[in-house]
């Protein structure tokens, strides 16, 4: 039973430790950051592993580690919070995201990707018909010229016919251009539609989703985050790289169509954004009263009730207690925390 509890704790710790695990990488080494729990700290940290690789392969990693800019590790809990806030701000600010979502919300034809494809196919069919109509008008223009040359019609009548045909060609050209623009919007929307539908349903409640769902959501549009430490300002700099150009994008209004609807085009923004987060000097995020209460509960569960670390974690989570970094308790976090308590709660 003890072995089973330990294995369960080990698996949970690996899967549920952090939201951005696998997305963060050292800006200089390009090494993915790993998560470490230091014995002398109650905080989990994102750390660059180039120092470890330096010992394994000095020739390859020695210089990289020497030039590594990430000299200070990054706290998991507080960093996750500022990064998710930054993500949400970008998503809500994006004109591309907002406009595509509006199209998705107000138009039944955008209910799903299949309907969107059907509408696109219809537009392409109309386009083909309009192009054939233009060809016929151009042929009739040639026929009119022949009739004038052969004196089948008078020059004055032929001139009026040509003017009318040119007007019809101009009208068809406008219809063709409108269809091309609509098809372009539809084709671009097909790339976004599934993701937008999911994102706007979840973006406002992202922080309340289970961690597994948060990770799926974030990795859908966030490619990677490069991390570096800037000693001059004692801050970490996070270089966000997105799959889509949604950072500071814009909309260009092109007037209205014949039905009075606004015509616009999305101007791509950037796929990159930078966040600077100052290194915290606080050693403990918990207020004193909350920390004292937490310590009393841990002492009661561990000493008076003689519960295992795994069972203490279960009790703390059920009672609504979180770690100083606002995470759920697991065996490794509890073990690290207990080492810094002023009272004896048994061996860890």
Residue pairs with C-beta under 8 A, 6 or more apart in sequence:
2 308
5 308
5 310
5 311
6 310
6 331
8 310
9 309
9 310
9 313
9 330
9 331
9 332
10 331
12 330
13 330
13 331
13 332
15 212
16 211
16 212
16 328
16 330
17 35
17 44
17 76
18 35
18 44
18 46
18 76
18 80
19 80
19 83
19 84
19 211
19 214
19 215
19 218
20 46
20 79
20 80
20 83
20 218
20 225
21 35
21 215
22 32
22 219
23 218
23 219
23 222
23 224
23 225
24 32
24 33
24 46
24 74
24 224
24 225
24 227
25 31
25 32
25 33
25 224
25 225
25 226
25 227
26 32
26 33
26 48
26 50
26 68
26 69
26 70
26 226
26 227
26 228
27 69
27 70
27 226
27 227
27 228
27 237
27 239
28 64
28 67
28 68
28 69
28 70
28 228
29 48
29 50
29 64
29 65
29 68
29 70
31 48
31 49
31 50
31 53
31 64
32 49
33 46
33 47
33 48
33 49
33 70
33 74
33 227
34 46
34 47
34 49
35 44
35 45
35 46
35 47
35 76
36 44
36 45
36 47
36 73
37 44
37 45
37 332
37 333
37 336
38 45
38 336
39 336
39 339
40 339
41 336
42 284
42 323
42 324
42 325
42 333
42 336
42 337
42 340
43 75
43 76
43 77
43 324
43 325
44 75
44 76
44 77
44 325
44 327
44 333
45 73
45 74
45 75
45 76
46 73
46 74
46 75
46 76
46 79
46 227
47 70
47 73
47 74
48 68
48 70
48 73
50 61
50 64
50 65
50 68
51 65
53 60
53 61
53 65
54 61
54 62
54 64
54 65
69 228
69 229
69 230
70 227
70 228
70 229
71 229
71 231
72 229
72 236
72 279
74 227
74 236
75 280
75 325
76 325
76 327
77 285
77 323
77 324
77 325
77 326
77 327
78 280
78 285
78 325
79 236
79 277
81 326
82 275
82 277
83 225
83 238
83 275
84 206
84 207
84 214
84 218
86 238
86 240
86 273
86 275
87 206
87 218
87 222
87 240
88 203
88 206
90 240
90 242
90 246
90 247
90 273
91 97
91 199
91 203
91 246
92 98
92 203
93 248
94 246
94 247
94 249
94 269
95 249
95 250
95 251
95 266
95 267
95 269
96 192
96 244
96 245
96 246
96 249
96 266
96 268
96 269
97 192
97 196
97 199
97 200
97 246
99 251
99 264
99 266
100 189
100 192
100 193
100 196
100 266
101 196
101 200
103 110
103 189
104 110
104 189
104 193
104 196
104 197
104 200
108 115
109 115
109 116
109 119
110 116
110 119
110 189
110 193
112 193
113 190
113 193
113 194
116 186
116 189
116 190
116 193
117 190
119 186
120 183
120 186
120 187
120 190
123 179
123 182
123 183
123 186
124 183
126 179
127 176
127 179
127 180
127 183
130 172
130 175
130 176
130 179
131 176
133 172
134 169
134 172
134 173
134 176
137 165
137 168
137 169
137 172
138 169
140 165
141 162
141 165
141 166
141 169
144 153
144 158
144 161
144 162
144 165
145 158
145 162
146 152
147 153
147 158
148 154
148 155
148 158
153 161
178 257
181 263
181 265
188 266
192 244
195 220
195 221
198 217
198 220
199 217
199 220
199 221
202 209
202 213
202 217
206 214
206 217
207 214
209 217
221 242
221 243
221 244
221 246
222 240
222 241
222 242
222 243
223 241
223 242
223 243
223 271
224 241
225 238
225 239
225 240
225 241
226 238
226 239
226 241
227 236
227 237
227 238
227 239
228 236
228 237
228 239
229 235
229 236
229 237
230 236
230 237
230 276
233 276
233 278
234 278
234 279
235 276
235 277
235 278
235 279
236 276
236 277
236 279
237 274
237 275
237 276
237 277
238 274
238 275
238 276
238 277
239 272
239 273
239 274
240 247
240 272
240 273
240 274
240 275
241 271
241 272
242 271
242 272
242 273
243 271
244 271
245 268
245 269
245 270
245 271
246 269
246 271
247 269
247 270
247 271
247 272
247 273
248 269
248 270
249 266
249 267
249 268
249 269
250 266
250 267
250 269
251 264
251 265
251 266
251 267
252 264
252 265
252 267
253 262
253 263
253 264
254 263
254 264
254 265
255 262
255 263
256 262
256 263
257 263
284 291
284 324
285 324
285 325
285 326
286 294
286 324
291 324
294 316
294 321
295 341
295 342
295 343
297 315
297 316
297 319
297 321
298 312
298 316
298 334
298 337
298 338
298 341
298 345
299 341
299 343
299 345
301 307
301 311
301 312
301 315
301 316
302 309
302 312
302 338
302 345
302 346
303 344
303 345
303 346
307 315
309 331
309 334
309 335
309 348
310 331
312 329
312 334
313 328
313 329
313 330
313 331
313 333
313 334
316 329
316 334
317 328
317 329
321 329
322 328
322 329
323 329
323 333
323 337
324 337
327 333
334 348
335 348
338 345
338 348
339 348
